[in-house]
Amino acid sequence: MPLGDRAFDLLAVLAAAGGEAVAADTLMAQVWPGVTVTPGNLRVQVRALRRALGDAAVQNVPGVGYRLALSLTGAETGADALLADTLLGREAELERLRLLLSRSRLVTIVGPGGVGKTSLALAGSQQMQALRAVHVELAPVAQADLLPVVTAASMSLRLTGPDVKGAVLRALAERPTLLLLDNAEHLLDEVAGFAEELLGQCPNLHILLTSREPLGLTGEQLLHLCPLECPPEGEEKAVAIRTYPAVRLVLREHGRAGWPPPPDGQMPALARLCRHLDGLPLALLLLAAWMRDCPVTEVERVLSGRFQDLPLPAGAGSRHDNLHHMLRWSVEALSAEECLLLGRLTVFAGSWPVEAAAAVCGAAPLTPASVPGLVAGLVARSLVAGPIQTRQKGLRLLETIRDHVIARDPGLVAREGLRPLLCRWLSAHLRQHMQVVWLSGFNAPGLNADVADIRAMLNWAFSGGDVLAGQELVLDSYRHWNQSGPFAEIADFLTRAWSLCGPDTPPVIRAMLGLLLHGEGVPLRLPLHADRPRYAAEELDSAVAALRGDDVPPVWAIDGLMSAGFIRRYTGDQRACLALWEEAVAIAERYGVASDIVRHRSLLGWLRAELGEMEQARADFARALTQAEHHGLPRNLTLLRMADAEFNDNQIDRAIELTQQALTSGEPMPPTMHQTLLANLASYLLLRGRVMEAMRHAHDALTIMIKVDYTHAQPWALERGALLALTLGRQELALRLGVVAQRILRAGTIRRAAAEREIHARLSAGLPGLDSAADAGLPVGEALTALRGFYEELLSGPDAA
């Protein structure tokens, strides 16, 4: 390997010390005899050695100097040792490789560059102890006719004639051998022919290859190597983040260089960096090196969009000096059509199905019919990742590859007008998926569109790309977002879409946005809720009229009318609310929207119970349950609302029974419903005097509420917690929590229902000065933290049982 004269002299001095530390003064005297140099010169040469041999090769010994940490004996080269040492989180893959090698003579480890194929191959070859292992590094081999030569060199054959291939064949036939042909993708056809000939003439030979695509030979067994698992988006807990293999690799390499572990506060930024680098071990090694010079958050800021240009770790066995060159080599080997399609696919920020690629990227000179075959070729070359590589459904470009392809031609996506095409495809797909959900409910197949693509297209549209397309997309996507979260993000997009309404905005678009934001379109408390009285007086009637047009999508009409009903309820007109909800249910029944019939028929029953019409309420609930059973839909939402209605009729034990039935049904439910069921059960139990049971459920509900940022439930959680605190003699805490709840309720037009009214009545009776108490301005987040601490203190105490 290339090494400067001074670096070589330093290596010789350190090697002669037999692994012991050598003082800095001694090193300077022997490496620069008769020359006066500064410690900075020594540090420069130490860095040169580390670049060549790996960061762990030369260790600092505080107060002394440096020591050589590499073994001077053994069959492995420095590069082999380094690669084998990077194996982490690959226990399952290693066992899979062992099984494949035990039953096949030809195994290929396939995966994108930097995923750790060589590391796994080296570890696997070490496990096959009955076979002699020969490692042939093909990365630097540019000429196919050198394959026998480099194989002979790797076997240390003494050649006595010109027939190199014959000598290799004779040597391989002498004893059982595992031949590792490493980095074979650039000579794929030639390696395939060479491997086939060797296997045909050497019955005791096993061949293990690493490549970005398979050889395609009969009997070839494939092991698709995935990137290391990264923390999922939204994971913020440092303890959890540190458990993921991608993070563990970074932290291990960081620690081996003698640096202290990053603090917990930097873990979310490290998780984002690991995701951006796709969990590729080679990229994670360079990230670990950069973390030694500045905090993780600063690395994230400085390196944003520049990962391709960072140097690869020295001695990592790559024939390229940075990620950019490694990726460029792969891309430049493509055909013109494959290269064009790869560039077009960068319009997708997340995963996508083949039909989306054909619809969005199939314009001339390509055709929609040609796209699937081209995609298959890109998957075979590990440039497009499938479910095997990403552990997720759909296809996608790894972020490192996507960033590299965008950098090659930054204007391609805009020049070819791909974003409007993707916007239209997403809206059409979301509407089509909603029609399936109408009939199948929770049994419907999952959405093929990725929230990452919806997010990217909305940002583009609302930043001047195509406002109307963005407004339609946000209205087509908010239902899906409400199921999966994050709620604050869809609320922000709806608000941006509303703010961009103008004279040319179609009336139904403006109507839907206004109704969702002023009503209950998102399960959050929103600033526009405080504007409900004005909106109800000035805009509500015209918005409802716009929903009654013939060309309005049924789901828009249903959701718009339901939100309009909530606005009427919050502004004091229960009967008008009931009429709007009945109209929405009639539309759902007209179009056969089974899931909406069940949801909204049960809501009609809940409102009738509020109005004291229990007989009609029970009839609505019975119809909702019949529809749910007929269509195989979940019943837990109907049971939740039935329990609330029974509480209104003073049937508290029946309310408890129904809520427990919903919680233990095993039916799927979004986190907001799970939270509401737990919270309601806590309220019923508390009002029944079963305090510790109530506290356990209240704690679980609070945990979910905080995790998914379900702000709509905050005032009820605080008032319930305040009454629990008051019941247990914590009057000061009860008053603090109650005051914060009052502040939230005054900030918007919100109405208490069922158990919430009774809890407030008891709280006000126990704290006579609650309504007039001074508000100390305690932030809502701090109040919730105090409440959680109160719960955990009592639930972990000796009286918890």
N, C-alpha and C positions, 0 to 999 in steps of 0.2 A: 504494500500500500504506500501511497506517496507520503513522505515524511521529510521535513526539513532537517538540515544537518544538526542544528542546535536541539531540536526536539528529539532526534535520534540519540544524541549524546546524553540528554537528560534521561531518556528511557534506559540507556545502558547503565547509568549510575544507579537509578532506582532498582533495576533488575538485579544488580550485583548485591543489593542490600538484603536479598532473600525475604522480601516481604516486610522488613522492618522499616520504621520511619527514618527519613534522612533529613537532617536539619537544613533549613533554607540556606544558611551561610555555606554549608558544605556543598550543597548543590551548585550554588553560584560559583564557588571556587573551582569545582571540577568541570563544570560545563563551559565556563569562561575563564580558563586558566590565564593568569597574568593580566586580566582585563577587569576594570572596575565597572560593575553594573548595579542597577537598582533592583529591588524586589519586583518592580513592575515588569522587567525583562523576564524574570522567572515565571511570573504569572502568565505572561503571553505564551510561553512554551508549554506550560501546564495545560492551558486551554487548547493548544494545538494537539497535544497528546490525547486529550479527552475527545476532541473532534474525530480523531482517527480511531481510537480504541473504545470509545464509549465514556459517558460521564462518570460511570462508577469505576473506571479503570485506575484513576489516580485520586486518592483520597487525601483530604486535608487532615492533619493531625494537630489539633490546637496546641499552641505553645512549642511545637517542635518543627514541623515542616510538612513533608509529603511522603506517602508510601504507595508502592505499586500493588494494587489489589488483585491483579490477574494472576492466575496460575501459570507457571512457566513450563508445565508438563501437561500431557494429555493429548488426545487425538483431535479434539475440537479446535477449530480456529477461533480467533477472537470474535469474528462476526457470528459464527455459529453459536457460540456461548451466549452472546448478547441476545440473539433472536430467541433461543430456547428459554432464556430468562424472562422474556416478556410474556410468556404464556400465563394467562390469568383468566379465571372465569371460563375456562374451556374444558372442564372436567367431562361434561356430557359429550362434547365433540371428540375428545380424546378417546373415550370408550367406544364411540361410534366408529372411529377410524380403526381402532384395534380389531373390532368385529369385522369390518370390511376387509382388512388385510388378511384376516384368518380364513376368509372364504373366497377371496378373489386374488388373482395374480396381477391385476391392473386396477389401480385406484387413483382417481384424480381429485384433488382438493381444488374446488372452484370458488372464486370470489373476486371482488374488486381489489385493485391495488391497495396495499396498506392494511388489509383486513387481518393479516397474521397467518397466511397460508404456510409460509416457510417455518414459522415457529411451531405450528401444529405438526407439520410434517417431520421436523427434527425430533419433537417429543414422541411422535408415534413410532419413528424408526428405532428410537432407543428402547421402546417396549418390546420390539420383536427380537428378543435376545437370541433366538435360535438361528437368526439370519445375520450374515455379515452385512453391515450397513455401508453403502457408498453414496456420498453426497456429490452430485454433479451440478454445479452452478452454471446455468445457461444464460443468465442475464447478460454477460459481456460478449456472448458468442453472436457474431453478426453473419457468419457464413455457415450454411447448412452442412457443407462437407467437413466441417470441423467437429461435428458431433462425436464421431468415434475418437478423435484426438483428445478432446476434453474429458471424455469418459475414461480413456486410458490414463490420462494424467491424474484424474481423481482416484484411480485405483493404484497409482504408483507402479504401473507396469513398466518392466524393462523391455523396450522394443528392440527386436533384432532384425527386422525387415520392414518392407513397405506396407505389408498387409495389416494395417492398424485394426480394422474391423474384425479380422480373423483372430487377432490376438485378444481383443476384448471378448469375443464369443468364447474362446477357449478358456479364458480366465473366469468368466461368469459360469461356465459349465462345471468348473472344478468343485465348487462348494455352494450351498444355498446362500443366496444373496438378496438383499433388498436394495434396489437401485433407485435412489431419489433423484429424479430429473426436475430440478427446481427452476421456476420462472420460464415455462416452455411456450407461452402464448405467441411470441413473435416468430417462432419456427414451427408452427403447429403441424403443418402437413409433413414436414421433414421428420419431426419428432415422432409423429404417428407411424410413419414407415419404419423408422429406426426401432421403435418400441415393438412393433409387430414382428419384425425380423428377430429381435432378441428373444421375445417370448416363445416364438416358434422353435428356436434351436436350443433354448436353455430351459429345460423342464423344471429346474429348481430355482428359477428366477422369479422374483416379485418386483414389479415396478410401481413406484409411487410418484405421481406427478403433482406439481402445483402449477396452476394456470388460471388465466381469467376466463377461459372457455374450455370445454372438454375436447378430447381428441376425436370422439365419435367412433371409436373402435368397438367391435362386437365384444361383449363381456366386460366393458369398462364400467366400473362402479364409481358413482359420483358422491362426493361429500360437499354440499354447498355450505360454505362457511359464512355465517352472519357476522355483522359487526357486534361489538360488545354492547350489552344492554345498558341504556342510559336512563336516568330518571325521567319520568313522563312529564309533559308540560303541565304546569300547575303544582307540581310537588315542591314545597317550600321548606319542609322540615329537614334541618341539617342531619339529624340522626338517620333519617330514611335515605337521604341523598348519598350519604357515605357508604351505603350498603351495595350500591349498583356497581357491577364490574368495571364499567368505563371510568367511573370516578375513583374506584379503588386503584386502578392502574396508574392514574395520574398522581394520586396521593402517595402511592408506593415509590414511584420514581422520584417524586419531589422530596420525599423523606430520605431516600437513599443518598441523595446529594448532601445531606446534613441540614436541610432546612426544616424549620418547625412547621407543623400542619397549619393550613389556613384556618382562620377562625370561622365559627358557625355562620356568621353574617355574610361570608363570601360564598357559602355553599350554593345558594340559588344561582349566582352568576356562573359558578363552575359547572353546574348542571346544564345551563344554557349553552356554554361553550362545548361541552361533551356532545350535546344534541347537534349543534351546528357542525361538528366534526364527524357526525354520524357514528360515533363509537368506534372509529377506525383506530386500531392500536398504534399504527405508525404515526398518525396525526396526533394522538394523545401523548406520545412520547415527546414530540416537539412542544406541545402545550406545557408539559411538565417542566421543560427546560426554560420556557419563557416566564413561568410563574416564579422563578428564582429571582428575577430582577424587579418585579413590581407586583402589587396585589392583584388578585383575580379580577376584581372589578375594573382595574385599569387595563389589564390584558384584554378584557372583553371590549373595552372602548377603543383601544389602540389598534387591535387586530381585526376589527370589524371589516369583512369583505376582503382581507388580504391574506387569508390562510394559504392560498395556493402558492404564494411567493416565499413562504417561510422555508428555511433549509431543513432537510430531513436530518434526523440524528445520525451522526457519524458512526460508521461501522454497522449500520442497520441492514446491510446486505442489499441495498437498493442500487440499481444502475443509474438512478437519477438523483440530482442534488436537491430537488425540492418537489413539493406536491404538484406544482404547475407542470414541470417537465414530465413527471410520471403520468399525469392525466393527458398531457398533450400527445404523448406517445400513443396512448390508447385511441384517442380521437382521430389522429392522423392516419391510423390504419383502416378507417372506415371508408366505405364507398361514398360517392357524392350524395346519393339519396339518403343513406343512413346519417350522414353528417348533417344534412339539411333537417331531417326529422328530429335529430337530437337537439338542434338549435331551437326548433319550434316547440319542443316539449318543455322548454324552460318557462313557458307561459304558466305551467302548473306549479304552484307553490307547495302542493301536497300530493296525495296519492290520487290515482285516476284509473278508470277502466279503459280497456282498449277502444270501446265505442266512443268514448270522449276524445281520445287521441285521433281517431279517424274523423270525427265531426269537426274538430277544431284545427287539426294540423294536416288535413288531407287535401289542401288546395294544390293546384298545379305548381310545379311539374309532378308532384305526387298525386295520388288518387286515394279516396277513402278506402278503396278495396286493397290498395298496396300497403297501407299502414300496418295492419296486424302482422304481416310477414316481416316488415322492417323492424317492428318492435321486438318480435321474437329474436331477430338477429342481435339487437342491442342487449336483450336480456342474456343471450348466450355469451356475449362478450363482457358481461358484468358491468355494463354502463347504465342499464336500467335495472332496478332492483324489484324483485317480485316478493310475494308473501314469504317465500322460504328465507330470503335475505333480511327482510324487515320485520318479520313476525306480525305483520299487519296485512289486511286485505288490500287488494289493488296493487298497482304498479307505481313506481315513483323514481325520480332521480335523487340519488344521495346529494345532500347539500354541497359537499365538496365538489362533486362532478357538475352540479347545476351552476355553481358560482364560476367554475372554470369555463364552462361553455358560454355563459353570458359574457364573460370577459373577452372571449374570442370575437364576439360580434354583438356589442351591447345594444345596438339599435334594431336587431332582427325582429323581435316580438312586436315593437311599435310599427316598424316599416311594413310588416305583413298584416297588420290589423288583427292580431290574434286575440287581444283582450276582449273586444266586443263579441267575438265569436264564443269565447269561453263564458262570458256573462250570459249570453242567450242560452247556451247549452245548460248551464247551471240552473237557470230559472225553469227551463223546460223539464229538466230532470227532477227538480224539486216538486214541481206540480204533478208530474207523473207518479213520483213516489208517494205523494200525499193521497192520490187516488187509490193506490194500493193499500195505504194505511187505513183509509176510510172503511175498506172491506175487511181488512185483516187485523187491525189494531196492533197490539204488541207482537203479534205473530208475523207481522210483515217483515220481509227481508230488509237488511240494513241498507242505509243510504250509501250509494256509490260515490257521491260527491264528498269532498273533503272540506271540513270547516276552514282549513288553511287556505284553500282556493277561494272560498266565499269571502273570507277576510281580505285576501289580497285584491280581489276584484272590487269589493266595496271601497277599499281605500283608494284604488285607482279611479273609480267612478266619481267619488265625492271630492277628489282632488283635481277635478277638471276634465276627467276622461269622458264620462257619459253619465250625467246626473240622473236622467230618467231611467236608464238601464240599471243604475245602482239602486234607485228607489224601488223599482220592481223586484230586484233581486233581494233586497232586505225584507220586503213583504212576503216573498216566497220562502225565505229561509228562517224567519224568526221562530216559527213553530218548532222546527228541528233544533234550533239553538236553545229554546226554552226547555227541551228535553235533556240536552247534553251540557248546557252551560258553555262558557261563563256568562251569567246573566248581564253583568255590568257591560260587557262588550257589545252584546246585541242592543242593549238600551242606548249605548253611545251611538251606534250606527243608525238606529231609529231617530235619535235626536238630530244627528247630522242631516239625515234625509229630510226631516221636518223643517230644519232651518234653511234648506235649499229650495223649499217650495216657493214658487213665484206665480206671476199671472198666467204663464203658459203650462203650469203643472196640471195634468188631468184631474178633474174634480174627485174621482174615486181614489186616486193616489193620495191627494191631500186629506181626504176624508179618513182613509185607513190609518195614515200616520198619526193624525190628530186624535183619533179614537183610541188607538193602542197606547199612546203616550199619556193621555189624560185618564184613561180607564185602567184596565187590568191586563194590558198586552204583555207585560213583562213582570215577573214575580219580584219586583223591587219597589222601594219607595223612590219616586222620581220628583225632581223639582217642579215639573209641570202639574203634579197632583194638587199643589196649592192654588193653581189657576183654574181648578174645576168649576167653581161657580160662574166665572166669566165665560168659560168655554161653553158650559151648559146653556147659558143665556143667549150667547151670540152666535155660536157655530154648530151646536149639536144637531139641530133640526136639519140644516142643509147637508151636514155630513151623512146623516141617516138617509136622506133622500137620495144622495149619490150612490148609496149601496143598493138601491132598488132598481138599477139599470139592468137591462137584459144581458149585457156583456160582462158583468162583474163575476169573477170566479166565485163559485159557491163558498169555498173556504174563506175568502175575504168577507163575503156578506155575513157568514155565520159569526166569524170572530169580531167583525166590526159591530154587529148588533149586540153581541154579548158585552163588549166594552162599553157601548152606549148605555146598556142597561145598568152596568156598574156605576157609570157617571150619574145617572138618574138616582140610583140608590144612595150614593154618597151625598148627593145634594138634596135628599129628603123626599123623593117621590118614589115610594116603593111600588105603587101600582103601575106607573109608567115603566119602571124597571121590569116588572113581570110581563107586561105586554111586549116589550122588545125581546125578552128572552123567549117568549112563546113564538114570536116570529122567527127567531133563529132556529129553534127546534123544528118548526114547520119546514124550513129550507133544508135542514139536515135530513128530515124524513122524505122530502120530495126527491132528493138526490141519492138517498140510500147511504148516507154517511154514518155507518153504524157506530163508530167510536164517538162521534159528536152527539149522536142521539142519546147514547148512554150517559156521557158526561153532562150534557146540558139538561136532559130530562131530570137527572138527579139534582141539578142545581135549581130547577123549577120547584122540586119537592122541598128543598131546603128553604127557599124563599117563602113558599106557602106556609111552612111551619113558623117562620118568623112572623107572618101575618096572622097566625092563629088558626089556619085552615088545615088542621092535622089530617082530616079524612082525605082531602084532596092530595095533601103531601104524601101520605102513605100510598095512594094510588099511583102517583108519579114515580115513587121509589120502586114499587112493584113492577111497573112497566120498564123501568131502567134495568132492573135485575133480569127480567125476562129477555130483553134485548141482548144483554151481556152474555147470558147463558146460551142464547141461540147462535150468537156469532163467535163464541169462544173468547170473549173479551174479559179483561180483569174486572172484578167487582169491588175492589178495595176503595175506589173513590166514592162509589155509591154508598158503601157501608160507612165511610167517614161522614158523609153528609146525613145519612140516616141517624147516626149517633148524635149529631148536633141537633137534629130535629127532635129526637126523643128527649134530649136534655131540656129543650125548650118546653116540652110537655111534662117536665119534672120527673122523667123516668131515668134517673141518673144511673142506676145499676144496669138498665138496658143499654144505655149509652156506653158504659164501660165494656159490656159484653160485645157489642158490635165493633167497637174500636179494637179490642183484642183479637177478634175474629179477622179483621182486616190485616192486622200486623202479622198474624201467624198463618195467613192463607198461602204463603209461598208464591203469590202472584208478583210479576214484575211491577216495579213502581219507581218513578224518578225520585231523586233525593228530597225534593221539596215536599212531595206527598208523604214520604217516610217521616220527615221532620214534623209535618203537621199532625200525623197520626200519633206520634210519640208525645207531642206537645199537648194535644187534646186529651189524651189518656192521662197525662200528668195533671191537667186541670180538673178532670172529673174526679180522679183519686184524691186530689187535694181538697176539693169541696166535699168529699165524702169522709174526710178526716184521716185518710190513709197517707200520712205525710211522707214517710221514708220511701214508700213505693212511688209516690208522686215525684219525689226528688230524683230518684234514679232515672225515671223516664224524662224528666225535665233536663237532666244533665245530658242524656243521649241526644235529645232534640237540639239542645244548645250547641253541642259539638258539630252536628250536621249543619245547623244554620250558619255557624261561623265558617265552616269549611267551604260551603258553596256560596257564601255571601248572600244569603237569602234575607235581604234587608226588610222585606215586607213583614216578616215575623218578629222583628226586633222589639216593638213596643209590647207585644203580648208576652214575649219571653221575659222582659224586664218586670212587667206587672206580676206575672206568675211568680217570678223569683222574689219580688218584693213581699208578696203575701206569704211565701214559704219562710222568708227571713223573719217576718213579723210573727208568724206562728211559733217559730223557734226562739223568740226573744231577742232577735237582732234588729231592734227598732231603728237604729241609726242607719244600718245598711239598707233596710227596707225603705226608709225615706229617700235616701240617695238614689236608689234604683227607680222608685216611683216618680221622682221629679224628672229624671231623664226620659222616662216613658211618656210623661205628660208633655214634655217639650216636643217629642217626636209627633205625638198625636195632634198637637196644636199646629204643627208645621204643614199638615196636609188634611184634606177632608177625608177622614177615615172613620168608619163606624164600627163599634164593638158589636159582636154577635154572641149569642148563646152564653157559654161559660165565661167568655171575656167580660160580659157585663156583670155577672155575679162576682167574679174575682175583683173587679174594680170597686164594686159596692162594698165588699168586705174590707178591702184595703183602705178605702176612704173612711169607713167606720172605725178602723183600728188606728188610722193616722188622720185625725180630724183636720190637721193643718196642711194636708197634702196639696190641695188645690191652690192654696195661697203661699206655700213654702217658697222661699227664695231659691232660684236656680243658680247653683254655683258654676254652671257651665261645664260640668264633667263630660268629657267626650264620650260618645256612645261606645267606642271601642274599649275604653277603660272601664266603663260600667259593665260591659259584657265580660271582661276579664275578671273583674271583682266578683261577678256572679258565678263564673265558672270556678274560681278559687273557693268560694263559699261552698258550692256543691261538693267539690273534691275533698275539702277539709272534713265535711261531715260524713261523706260516703266512705272515707278511708278510716274513720274513727271506730272505737270499740262498740258504739251503739248502732252502727250502720245496718247490722242484720235485723 
